[in-house]
Structures are given as structure tokens and as C-alpha cells.
Amino acid sequence: MASFIDRAIIKVKAGDGGDGKVSFHREKFVQNGGPDGGDGGHGGDVIFVADPNMHTLMDFRFHTKFHAENGQPGGARRFSGKSGGDLRIRVPVGTVVKDRKTEAVLADMSEAGREKVLLHGGRGGWGNDRFKTPVRQAPNFAKPGVKTEEREFILELKTLADVGLVGYPNVGKSSILSVVTNARPKIANYHFTTLTPNLGIVRAKGSDFVIADIPGLIENAAEGAGLGFYFLRHVERTRLLLHVVDISGIEGRNPLDDLRVINNELKRYGDLDQRPSMIVANKMDLPGAEENLARLRETFPDKKVFAVSAATGQGFETLIEEVARQLKNLPPVVVFEETEVDETPQIQGWEIKEVKDAYEIHGPSIENLMASVNFEDFESLNWFHRTLRRTGIIDALKEAGCQEGDTVRIGETEFEFVE
């Protein structure tokens, strides 16, 4: 278990924007030079990359904090600060990135080489040169860069395979994989030999498909019993399930009961029992197999049942032909629907004060919000107004008595109140 990690929690932060510069032009024989403070650089983005050379989330077991580079502050002579470098976080193909608070899927890195920006760096602040006007010729202030918030993401590796082999430990899934593909999984005669999902490519007539040996499930696997809970997520993408049973019952278990238990665990994990499936009755070369096979077919008349023996190679040609035929008519491998990251600053700890000529809003989070708005951009202004409404500030102003046309002041910026 220690060598295979398929779930991790990480903390990620985009780069802060650099602060704008307060500066005035100074040179010999020029007594009152104008403002020449430059803008701060933008913070670096956080970009996730699907790396086909990675096969586990082991890299995230101890390295759990990731910060993109901050933008540099602006300089004199209208020099802009350097933008922070983007941070690329490489994950195995098949990794799903979720928001830890909401569990919403933010990115499904199901295609090798795919890149997705999940967090954007903060915008650089304006230098005082931006604030000069015919009336205000020597502004002694600049705009701070936008500060970004740290986010927690869940990384889950969900195997990309067309077909999944599921069943109790020691029923022969790894042996079957080795027979139908060139994969060489570890095989031994004891439970839980398979500690990681093993993948192999089946080369059928006219088509190839990927098959995965999912580590053994047992009763209550969906609640964390045995190893099954850790690997049920690898079944989620498969298009077709092959239920492997030890039809000989050589270990004293009833193959029919095994099949019911595995179906129940798939259902409890998330209706995976509804996935198209077939039954593979393995170990047909052992005593008692023929009698149990007859009972299995009688009990599950609607299921396709294939009698095979991984030890002798019996029955696999028919099985592979049927799998290839069904895959041609099944939907492609599941890709999870993505939700955009909400990067709206969290507005909390604010208060409204009524003064003689205006309603003032105070609080550090409000100041951070103001720093993120471009007041010369119409879309940015609309976003600013929506944020005030979403966080309850508009309603709080009305409750305080603010009416259409009244003055609202945040820091040194004044607005006319409009609902």
C-alpha cells in the first residue's frame, strides 16, 4: 500500500499581484517632477498538467503545499514589476481534482498532455502615475496588488480503462490479466497479492482495449473494509465490468454469494452495479466447477457467463470476442463534468458606519476587494456590484437607511448608491 498513492489533499495558492509604486520624477534642474510610479506585476497562475509518465500520486504524499510566484512591485520611471512565474503541477493521467469544501470536480485530467489553469494570479496594482488628472496632478497613493487565497484540493486518481476485472481476492483476476494481455502482474496464492490496479492492453481482432485488474473487494468494502474501498474509485470510469468468480469454490466460499456481495458493494459505492457487466467463471479446471457453473447460470439467467481457466487458457477467445463486440456499442470512458473555480474573494468582517455625508464600509476584506477591481472596465464594475450583492452588503446598506443616490464610501473611493 505504501508504494501506491491514489488520493491526496494539497494546499494551493496562486501568486499575489505586486503593489503599485508611489514615485515622483526626480532629476537635476527639475524641481517638481510629476508622478512616475509603475504598476506591479501579475501573480503567477496555477496550472495542472496531465503527465503520462506519472502513475501514482506518491509525489504528493509529503509535498502538500504549492505556491505560485508573486508579482514584483512596480518601480520608479514607470517601470512595471516583473510578473510571477506560473506554477505547473504535474499529475498522472486520469487524476480528478476536486474542491475540498464542496467536493465539486474542478478538473478531470483524463487526456495526456492536457493543461488547465485552476487558479489565476492576482492582478498587479496601479502605480501613482495612473491616478494623475488635470485636477490631481501629484497623487501620493498607489493601488496594492490583488492578494489571492489559499485553496485546498483533493486529488483522486481514477484509472482510465475500458474494462474492469472485479471480484473477491484470489479468484484469479491477475492471472486472467496476464493471459489476455502482455501485463505481468505479481501473482501468488494468497489474498491481496494485488495492491495496485494493474493495466494491460488486449489486442482483439480489429480493435484494442484497456483492461484493469482492480484489487480484490470484500464485504463492506464501500465502508472501508479490506483494500476494496481504496480502489473502488478505479471502477468509476470503466465501460464494462467483468465479475470474476472462483467457480470451483475451492476456498470454501459459494461463488453465487460472492457475486451478490460484490454487486452490493458496487451499488453502495455509487450505483456502479448498473454498469454493463458479464460474469467470468474462472478455475473451470478444478473439481466442482461444472456443478457450480450450472447453478450460476440458473440463478442469473439474464447475465452472460463465460467459463474460463487462467491455468489452462480455456475459454478466453470467446470472452475477448464478446468484450470487443460490446465495447463497440458502449459509451466512451467516463469523463467527469467540470465546475469552474470560484475565485471571488471571501468578504467577511466588514461593518457599515453612517457619517454626516455618506455611508462608509470598513474592513480588511473590503479593502482586498477594492484592490481587485478595475474601475475603468465595465465588466469588472459589474462583477464588483454582484459581489457586494452576493455577500449581503447591498442589503445591509438598505437596512442602514441608504437610498438611491446616496454616497457610499470605501476607503478613498466614493460611489453613488444604485440598487
C-alpha positions in Angstrom: 0.0 0.0 0.0 2.8 2.4 0.8 4.1 2.5 -2.8 0.8 3.3 -4.4 -1.0 6.5 -3.6 -4.2 7.3 -5.4 -5.6 10.1 -3.2 -4.0 13.2 -1.8 -5.0 16.5 -0.3 -2.9 19.6 -1.2 -3.0 23.3 -0.5 -2.5 25.5 -3.5 -2.1 29.3 -3.8 -1.8 31.5 -6.9 0.7 34.3 -6.8 -0.2 37.7 -5.3 -0.1 40.7 -7.5 2.7 43.2 -6.9 1.9 46.6 -5.4 1.9 49.7 -7.5 4.7 52.2 -6.8 4.4 55.8 -5.4 7.2 57.7 -7.0 7.8 61.2 -8.5 10.2 62.1 -11.2 13.5 63.5 -9.9 16.4 64.9 -11.9 18.7 67.8 -12.0 17.0 71.2 -12.7 13.5 69.6 -12.4 12.1 70.7 -9.1 8.6 69.3 -9.3 8.5 66.3 -11.5 5.2 64.5 -12.0 4.2 61.0 -10.7 6.1 58.2 -12.4 5.3 55.1 -10.2 4.9 51.9 -12.2 2.4 49.1 -11.9 3.0 45.9 -10.0 3.4 42.6 -11.9 0.7 40.0 -12.0 1.0 36.9 -9.8 1.6 33.5 -11.4 -1.2 31.2 -12.3 -1.6 27.6 -11.0 -1.8 25.1 -13.9 -2.4 21.4 -13.7 -0.8 19.2 -16.3 -1.6 15.5 -17.1 1.7 13.7 -17.3 1.6 10.3 -19.0 4.9 9.4 -17.2 3.3 9.5 -13.8 1.3 6.5 -12.5 0.7 7.4 -8.8 0.1 10.4 -6.5 3.2 9.4 -4.5 4.8 12.8 -5.1 2.0 14.5 -3.1 2.4 12.3 0.0 4.8 14.6 1.7 4.9 17.7 -0.6 1.4 19.1 0.0 1.8 22.9 -0.3 2.2 24.6 -3.6 2.5 28.4 -4.1 2.9 30.2 -7.5 5.4 33.1 -7.6 4.2 36.6 -6.5 4.4 39.5 -8.9 7.1 42.1 -8.1 6.2 45.7 -7.0 6.3 48.5 -9.6 9.3 50.8 -9.8 10.1 54.4 -10.5 10.2 55.9 -14.0 7.0 54.0 -14.8 8.8 50.6 -14.7 6.3 47.8 -14.2 7.2 45.0 -11.8 8.0 41.6 -13.1 5.1 39.1 -13.3 5.4 36.0 -11.2 6.1 32.7 -12.9 3.3 30.2 -13.3 3.3 27.1 -11.2 2.7 23.8 -13.1 1.6 20.9 -11.0 2.0 17.6 -12.8 -0.4 14.7 -12.1 -1.0 11.3 -13.6 -3.4 11.0 -16.5 -6.8 10.1 -15.0 -6.5 12.4 -12.0 -9.6 14.2 -10.9 -9.1 17.5 -9.0 -11.9 18.4 -6.5 -12.6 21.3 -4.2 -12.2 20.0 -0.7 -15.0 22.1 0.7 -17.7 21.4 -1.9 -16.3 18.2 -3.5 -17.1 19.7 -6.9 -15.0 18.4 -9.7 -12.7 21.3 -10.9 -10.6 19.3 -13.5 -10.6 15.9 -15.0 -7.1 15.3 -16.3 -8.2 12.4 -18.5 -6.1 13.3 -21.6 -2.3 13.1 -21.7 -0.7 16.5 -22.0 -3.8 18.4 -21.1 -3.2 21.7 -19.2 -5.8 23.6 -17.2 -5.5 26.8 -15.2 -7.3 26.3 -11.9 -6.2 29.4 -10.1 -5.3 32.8 -11.6 -2.7 35.0 -10.1 -3.6 38.3 -8.6 -3.6 41.4 -10.8 -0.8 43.9 -10.2 -1.7 47.2 -8.5 -1.5 50.5 -10.3 1.3 52.9 -9.7 0.5 56.6 -8.8 1.2 57.6 -12.5 -2.2 56.0 -13.3 -4.1 58.3 -10.9 -2.9 61.7 -12.2 -5.7 64.0 -13.6 -5.8 67.7 -14.6 -7.1 68.4 -11.1 -5.0 65.9 -9.1 -1.5 66.3 -10.6 0.5 64.8 -7.8 -1.3 61.7 -6.4 0.5 60.4 -3.4 -1.0 57.0 -3.4 -0.9 53.8 -5.5 -3.1 50.6 -5.7 -1.9 47.4 -3.9 -1.7 44.2 -5.8 -4.6 41.7 -5.5 -3.9 39.1 -2.8 -5.0 35.5 -3.6 -6.4 33.0 -1.2 -5.0 29.5 -0.5 -7.3 26.7 -1.6 -7.5 23.0 -0.6 -7.8 20.5 -3.4 -8.5 16.7 -3.3 -6.6 14.7 -5.9 -8.1 11.3 -6.9 -6.5 9.0 -9.4 -9.2 7.1 -11.3 -7.9 4.5 -13.7 -8.6 5.0 -17.4 -9.7 1.6 -18.6 -12.4 0.3 -20.9 -12.9 -3.0 -18.9 -12.5 -3.6 -15.2 -12.0 -7.0 -13.6 -13.7 -7.1 -10.2 -14.2 -9.8 -7.6 -13.0 -11.3 -4.3 -9.3 -11.7 -3.6 -7.6 -14.8 -5.0 -10.3 -15.5 -7.7 -7.7 -15.2 -10.4 -8.1 -11.7 -11.8 -4.4 -11.1 -12.1 -3.9 -14.4 -13.8 -6.6 -13.6 -16.3 -5.0 -10.2 -17.0 -1.7 -12.0 -17.7 -3.3 -14.4 -20.0 -5.2 -11.9 -22.2 -2.6 -9.1 -22.2 1.2 -8.7 -22.0 0.9 -7.3 -18.5 3.0 -9.1 -15.8 1.2 -8.5 -12.5 2.5 -10.1 -9.3 0.7 -13.4 -8.8 0.8 -15.6 -5.7 -1.6 -17.9 -3.8 -2.6 -15.6 -1.0 -5.1 -12.8 -0.5 -4.4 -9.2 -1.5 -1.4 -10.1 -3.7 -2.6 -7.2 -5.9 -2.1 -3.9 -4.1 -2.4 -1.6 -7.1 -4.7 -1.5 -10.2 -2.8 -3.3 -13.0 -3.4 -2.3 -16.6 -2.9 -4.2 -19.8 -3.9 -3.8 -23.5 -5.9 -6.5 -25.2 -5.3 -6.7 -28.9 -8.5 -8.1 -30.3 -9.4 -8.6 -34.0 -9.9 -5.1 -35.4 -9.8 -3.2 -32.0 -7.7 -2.8 -28.9 -8.9 -2.0 -25.4 -7.5 -1.4 -22.0 -8.4 -3.8 -19.2 -7.7 -3.2 -15.5 -7.3 -5.7 -12.6 -9.0 -3.9 -9.7 -7.7 -5.1 -6.3 -9.9 -7.6 -4.5 -13.2 -6.4 -3.0 -14.8 -8.0 0.1 -18.0 -7.4 2.0 -18.3 -3.9 3.4 -15.6 -2.6 1.0 -17.6 0.5 0.4 -17.3 1.3 4.1 -13.6 0.8 4.1 -13.2 -2.9 4.9 -10.1 -4.6 3.4 -8.5 -2.9 0.4 -11.5 -2.5 -1.8 -12.5 0.9 -0.5 -9.2 2.4 -1.7 -9.7 1.1 -5.2 -13.5 1.2 -5.9 -12.8 4.7 -7.5 -10.9 2.9 -10.2 -14.1 1.2 -11.4 -15.9 4.5 -12.0 -14.5 5.1 -15.5 -14.8 1.6 -16.8 -17.3 1.0 -19.6 -17.7 -2.7 -18.9 -17.2 -4.8 -15.8 -16.2 -8.4 -15.7 -17.2 -10.1 -12.5 -14.7 -12.8 -11.8 -15.7 -15.7 -9.5 -13.8 -18.8 -8.4 -16.4 -21.2 -9.8 -14.7 -24.2 -8.1 -15.4 -22.8 -4.6 -12.0 -24.4 -3.6 -11.6 -21.9 -0.7 -14.9 -22.8 0.8 -16.8 -19.8 -0.5 -20.0 -20.0 -2.5 -19.4 -18.3 -5.9 -23.0 -17.2 -6.1 -22.8 -15.5 -2.7 -19.5 -13.8 -3.8 -21.2 -12.4 -6.8 -24.1 -10.9 -4.7 -21.7 -9.4 -2.2 -19.6 -7.7 -5.0 -22.7 -6.3 -6.7 -23.9 -4.9 -3.4 -20.6 -3.2 -2.7 -20.7 -1.6 -6.2 -24.2 -0.4 -5.6 -23.3 1.1 -2.2 -20.3 3.0 -3.6 -22.4 4.8 -6.2 -24.7 2.7 -8.3 -21.8 1.0 -10.1 -23.9 -2.1 -10.2 -25.8 -0.5 -13.1 -22.6 -0.6 -15.3 -22.8 -3.1 -18.2 -21.3 -6.3 -17.0 -20.6 -10.0 -17.6 -19.6 -12.9 -15.4 -16.3 -14.8 -15.8 -16.3 -18.1 -14.1 -12.6 -18.9 -13.6 -10.9 -22.1 -12.4 -13.0 -24.4 -14.6 -10.2 -26.9 -14.5 -10.8 -27.7 -10.8 -13.3 -30.2 -9.2 -16.8 -28.9 -8.5 -16.6 -26.2 -11.2 -19.2 -27.8 -13.6 -21.9 -28.2 -10.9 -21.4 -24.6 -9.6 -21.4 -23.2 -13.2 -24.9 -24.8 -13.8 -26.2 -23.3 -10.6 -24.7 -19.9 -11.6 -26.4 -19.8 -15.0 -29.7 -20.9 -13.5 -29.5 -18.2 -10.8 -28.5 -15.4 -13.2 -30.3 -16.3 -16.4 -30.1 -12.7 -17.8 -26.3 -12.5 -17.5 -23.7 -13.6 -20.0 -21.5 -16.2 -18.3 -18.1 -17.3 -19.7 -16.4 -20.4 -18.4 -12.6 -20.0 -18.4 -9.5 -21.3 -16.8 -6.5 -19.0 -16.4 -4.4 -22.0 -15.6 -5.1 -23.8 -19.0 -6.1 -20.9 -21.2 -9.5 -22.4 -21.8 -12.4 -20.1 -23.0 -10.7 -16.8 -23.4 -11.1 -16.4 -27.2 -14.9 -16.4 -26.9 -14.7 -14.0 -23.9 -12.5 -11.5 -25.7 -14.6 -11.5 -28.9 -17.7 -10.7 -26.9 -16.0 -7.9 -24.9 -14.8 -6.3 -28.1 -18.2 -6.6 -29.6 -19.9 -4.9 -26.6 -17.4 -2.1 -26.4 -18.2 -1.0 -29.9 -21.7 -0.1 -28.8 -20.9 1.3 -25.3 -20.3 5.0 -24.5 -16.7 6.1 -24.2 -14.7 6.1 -21.0 -16.4 8.4 -18.4 -15.1 12.0 -18.2 -16.4 13.9 -15.2 -18.2 17.2 -15.7 -16.1 20.1 -14.5 -17.1 23.1 -12.4 -15.2 26.4 -12.7 -13.3 27.5 -9.6 -15.0 30.3 -7.7 -12.1 32.8 -7.2 -14.3 35.5 -5.7 -12.6 36.9 -2.6 -14.3 35.9 0.7 -15.8 39.1 2.1 -16.2 38.9 5.9 -15.6 41.0 9.0 -17.0 44.2 7.4 -19.1 46.9 9.0 -21.2 49.9 7.8 -21.0 53.3 9.5 -23.3 56.2 8.8 -21.4 59.5 8.8 -22.6 63.1 8.0 -22.4 62.9 4.3 -22.0 59.2 3.4 -22.3 55.6 4.4 -18.8 54.1 5.0 -17.9 50.4 4.7 -14.8 49.3 6.7 -12.9 46.0 6.9 -9.7 44.5 5.6 -11.6 42.1 3.3 -13.4 45.1 1.7 -10.0 46.7 1.0 -8.8 43.5 -0.7 -12.0 43.5 -2.8 -11.4 47.1 -3.9 -7.8 46.2 -4.9 -9.1 43.6 -7.3 -11.5 45.9 -9.2 -10.5 47.7 -12.4 -12.8 50.7 -12.2 -12.2 51.6 -15.9 -13.6 48.3 -17.1 -17.4 47.8 -17.3 -17.3 44.0 -16.7 -15.1 44.5 -13.7 -17.6 47.0 -12.2 -20.5 44.6 -12.8 -18.5 41.9 -11.0 -17.9 44.3 -8.1 -21.6 45.1 -7.8 -22.6 41.4 -8.0 -20.1 40.6 -5.2 -21.5 43.3 -3.0 -25.0 41.9 -3.5 -23.9 38.3 -3.1 -22.2 39.0 0.2 -25.2 40.9 1.6 -23.5 44.3 1.6 -26.2 45.9 -0.6 -29.0 44.6 1.7 -27.1 45.8 4.8 -26.8 49.3 3.3 -30.5 49.4 2.6 -31.2 48.3 6.2 -28.9 51.1 7.4 -31.1 53.6 5.6 -29.1 54.1 2.4 -31.3 55.1 -0.5 -30.9 55.5 -4.3 -28.4 58.3 -5.0 -26.8 58.4 -1.5 -23.0 58.4 -1.3 -21.2 55.2 -0.3 -17.5 55.4 0.6 -14.9 52.6 0.7 -11.5 54.0 1.7 -10.9 57.0 -0.5 -13.3 55.8 -3.2 -16.9 57.1 -3.3 -19.9 55.7 -5.2 -23.5 56.7 -5.8 -25.7 54.0 -4.3 -27.6 52.2 -7.1 -29.7 49.1 -6.4 
